[in-house]
């Protein structure tokens, strides 16, 4: 499949922040500080109803397997559940954990062997939205002013993060994302995540809410 790279003529927009809605704010703060990812997200209290798969994951890309193991261990020590133990795969090495607030995190590296000691460094953070129609949602976001950096047909799309956020936005088929995370794809209610927008408030085709960034 040929990778397409497209741009938008609309006013540029970017993902400025990611806010997780949690039931216990102080407990979530303790967890994310111990996990080591608190600088990438914001938290706010919400009792919004949600069942099953919330339709997204946050993915950390790190340097090597030892660093993956370190992040997974820290998450588990802080109260996370392991959904997929860290292991080698065709693409590298990675594992999946679920935070006490319900958010699913994937920690992975393309390296199958360590070239140095474990670190606490994160090379990239990606917010992956599981959507029903990648092409339609990609075009929706292009119309809103996001710039596509990579696109693989109807399977995956990734947007240029710009200068506003340390988190990159990407789209993946909902069923494929759930399978990759090791969870059923059914779910209902709130996504429990708010995306900060540099260009106003809106809701996308799959119900993900964007609010004007402060």
Backbone torsions as a table, in degrees:
resi	resn	phi	psi	omega
1	UNK	NA	136.6	-179.5
2	UNK	-85.9	131.9	178.2
3	UNK	-79.0	131.9	178.3
4	UNK	-104.2	140.7	174.7
5	UNK	-123.3	122.2	-175.6
6	UNK	-126.9	163.4	176.8
7	UNK	-132.5	165.9	-178.7
8	UNK	-114.2	146.5	175.3
9	UNK	-94.1	-3.2	178.5
10	UNK	-73.9	166.4	177.5
11	UNK	-57.1	135.5	-174.7
12	UNK	-65.8	136.6	175.8
13	UNK	-132.2	153.4	176.5
14	UNK	-145.2	166.1	175.8
15	UNK	-80.9	116.3	-175.2
16	UNK	-96.3	-25.6	-177.6
17	UNK	-163.5	161.3	175.1
18	UNK	-128.3	121.4	-179.8
19	UNK	-116.9	124.3	177.0
20	UNK	-94.1	134.7	176.4
21	UNK	-92.5	124.1	-174.3
22	UNK	-130.2	155.2	179.7
23	UNK	-79.9	-35.5	-177.4
24	UNK	-120.8	99.3	-173.1
25	UNK	-63.8	-46.6	-177.4
26	UNK	-66.2	-39.7	178.3
27	UNK	-64.7	-40.4	178.9
28	UNK	-65.9	-39.1	177.6
29	UNK	-61.7	-42.7	178.7
30	UNK	-63.4	-42.5	-178.9
31	UNK	-62.9	-50.8	-174.2
32	UNK	-70.0	-27.6	173.5
33	UNK	-68.1	-45.0	179.4
34	UNK	-67.1	-36.6	178.5
35	UNK	-67.1	-32.5	177.4
36	UNK	94.8	21.6	-178.0
37	UNK	-123.5	13.1	-174.0
38	UNK	-61.9	-25.7	-178.1
39	UNK	-75.0	-13.0	-176.9
40	UNK	-93.4	-13.2	-174.9
41	UNK	-134.1	163.3	168.8
42	UNK	-117.0	162.7	-179.0
43	UNK	-130.2	147.0	171.1
44	UNK	-148.6	151.2	-177.8
45	UNK	-75.1	135.4	176.3
46	UNK	-155.8	140.0	176.0
47	UNK	-105.9	21.8	-179.0
48	UNK	-57.7	136.3	-178.1
49	UNK	-73.4	138.8	179.0
50	UNK	-154.8	137.1	176.6
51	UNK	-132.0	146.4	175.0
52	UNK	66.5	-151.1	-176.9
53	UNK	-69.8	127.1	-178.1
54	UNK	-84.7	-2.6	171.9
55	UNK	88.3	12.1	178.6
56	UNK	-153.3	164.7	169.8
57	UNK	-145.5	156.4	170.7
58	UNK	-106.9	128.2	-175.1
59	UNK	-116.7	132.4	176.5
60	UNK	-105.5	129.0	171.8
61	UNK	-103.6	126.9	-177.5
62	UNK	-128.3	178.3	-169.5
63	UNK	-75.3	-36.8	-173.4
64	UNK	-159.5	171.6	-178.0
65	UNK	-56.5	-38.5	-179.3
66	UNK	-63.4	-36.1	177.8
67	UNK	-71.0	-38.3	173.1
68	UNK	-56.4	-50.2	-178.8
69	UNK	-59.4	-38.1	179.9
70	UNK	-64.4	-45.2	179.2
71	UNK	-66.5	-41.6	178.4
72	UNK	-61.7	-45.2	-179.9
73	UNK	-61.7	-42.5	179.1
74	UNK	-63.8	-40.0	179.1
75	UNK	-64.3	-45.1	-179.8
76	UNK	-65.1	-43.1	178.5
77	UNK	-60.3	-30.2	-178.9
78	UNK	-87.9	-2.5	175.1
79	UNK	119.3	3.4	179.9
80	UNK	-75.1	155.4	174.1
81	UNK	-101.7	141.5	178.1
82	UNK	-85.0	120.9	175.5
83	UNK	-91.7	-38.4	174.9
84	UNK	-139.8	115.6	178.8
85	UNK	-59.3	147.2	178.3
86	UNK	-60.7	131.5	-176.9
87	UNK	-159.0	163.2	175.4
88	UNK	-72.3	149.1	175.7
89	UNK	-141.4	-178.7	178.2
90	UNK	-59.7	-32.1	-173.1
91	UNK	-98.6	-6.4	-178.8
92	UNK	151.5	-122.6	-175.9
93	UNK	-151.3	134.3	-179.8
94	UNK	-171.7	168.8	177.8
95	UNK	-147.9	167.8	-176.9
96	UNK	-130.7	132.2	177.1
97	UNK	-128.6	158.0	176.2
98	UNK	-119.4	121.7	-179.7
99	UNK	-65.7	159.4	177.7
100	UNK	-57.1	-27.7	178.6
101	UNK	-80.0	-5.8	177.6
102	UNK	104.6	-13.1	179.8
103	UNK	-69.0	135.9	179.9
104	UNK	-97.4	133.4	179.9
105	UNK	-123.1	134.8	174.0
106	UNK	-111.7	131.4	177.7
107	UNK	-118.3	124.1	-172.9
108	UNK	-149.3	161.8	174.1
109	UNK	-142.0	149.9	175.6
110	UNK	-81.7	-12.3	-179.7
111	UNK	-83.7	135.7	177.7
112	UNK	-95.9	-10.7	176.6
113	UNK	-135.1	151.2	178.8
114	UNK	-79.2	138.4	175.0
115	UNK	-104.9	1.0	-179.8
116	UNK	-171.1	-178.6	-179.5
117	UNK	-69.9	162.3	176.3
118	UNK	-62.6	145.9	176.8
119	UNK	-130.1	178.2	173.5
120	UNK	-108.0	19.1	-177.9
121	UNK	-85.6	140.3	174.8
122	UNK	-112.3	123.7	-179.8
123	UNK	-78.3	-36.3	-176.8
124	UNK	-157.6	143.4	173.8
125	UNK	-119.9	128.5	-178.8
126	UNK	-124.4	129.0	171.1
127	UNK	-92.8	110.6	-179.2
128	UNK	-99.3	117.6	176.2
129	UNK	-93.9	127.0	175.0
130	UNK	-85.8	116.4	-173.9
131	UNK	-124.3	157.9	-179.1
132	UNK	-74.5	-37.7	-176.2
133	UNK	-134.3	99.3	-176.1
134	UNK	-60.5	-43.8	-177.9
135	UNK	-61.9	-45.9	-178.1
136	UNK	-66.2	-42.3	-179.5
137	UNK	-69.6	-36.5	175.8
138	UNK	-59.3	-45.8	179.8
139	UNK	-67.1	-34.0	175.6
140	UNK	-58.8	-46.1	-178.3
141	UNK	-72.1	-34.7	174.7
142	UNK	-61.1	-41.2	177.6
143	UNK	-63.9	-26.3	178.0
144	UNK	-83.6	-11.7	176.4
145	UNK	113.9	3.1	174.9
146	UNK	-76.1	149.3	179.9
147	UNK	-106.1	125.1	179.4
148	UNK	-76.8	127.4	177.0
149	UNK	-95.6	-40.0	178.8
150	UNK	-142.4	145.4	177.1
151	UNK	-149.9	126.2	177.6
152	UNK	-115.2	80.0	177.9
153	UNK	53.9	-131.3	-179.4
154	UNK	-96.9	17.1	-176.2
155	UNK	-103.0	-36.9	-171.8
156	UNK	-157.7	143.8	173.5
157	UNK	-145.2	143.0	-178.3
158	UNK	-131.7	138.5	-176.0
159	UNK	-107.8	151.6	176.3
160	UNK	-66.2	122.3	-177.7
161	UNK	-72.6	-16.6	-178.0
162	UNK	65.1	-154.2	-176.7
163	UNK	-106.4	2.4	-171.1
164	UNK	-90.3	-17.9	-174.0
165	UNK	-145.5	151.2	173.9
166	UNK	-90.5	4.0	179.7
167	UNK	-112.7	130.6	179.0
168	UNK	-93.8	143.9	178.7
169	UNK	-101.2	135.7	177.3
170	UNK	-143.3	158.2	178.7
171	UNK	-117.6	142.1	179.7
172	UNK	-144.5	151.4	175.8
173	UNK	-59.3	133.6	-175.3
174	UNK	-56.2	-48.5	-178.0
175	UNK	-64.3	-40.2	179.5
176	UNK	-66.0	-38.5	179.3
177	UNK	-65.6	-46.3	179.3
178	UNK	-60.3	-42.8	178.5
179	UNK	-61.1	-43.0	-180.0
180	UNK	-63.0	-32.7	-178.4
181	UNK	-85.7	-12.9	179.3
182	UNK	82.0	30.9	179.3
183	UNK	-130.4	155.9	173.1
184	UNK	-62.9	151.8	-175.9
185	UNK	-88.9	-3.0	-179.1
186	UNK	-80.5	147.0	-179.5
187	UNK	-177.7	158.8	-179.0
188	UNK	-148.8	162.0	178.0
189	UNK	90.6	-160.1	-175.6
190	UNK	-66.3	144.6	172.4
191	UNK	-70.7	-22.8	-179.6
192	UNK	64.6	31.2	174.6
193	UNK	-143.4	137.9	178.4
194	UNK	-119.9	129.7	-180.0
195	UNK	-99.1	129.0	179.4
196	UNK	-83.4	127.5	-176.1
197	UNK	-109.4	142.5	173.2
198	UNK	-86.4	2.9	-176.1
199	UNK	-141.6	48.9	171.4
200	UNK	96.8	-176.6	-174.9
201	UNK	-109.5	136.1	178.6
202	UNK	-166.2	171.3	176.4
203	UNK	-125.0	135.2	-176.1
204	UNK	-84.6	-174.1	-173.7
205	UNK	-66.5	-22.2	-178.7
206	UNK	-106.4	11.7	175.7
207	UNK	86.5	9.7	176.0
208	UNK	-76.9	131.2	-174.2
209	UNK	-96.0	131.3	172.7
210	UNK	-111.6	136.7	176.3
211	UNK	-127.7	148.3	-179.9
212	UNK	-57.7	126.9	-179.0
213	UNK	-68.5	142.7	-179.2
214	UNK	-69.0	NA	NA
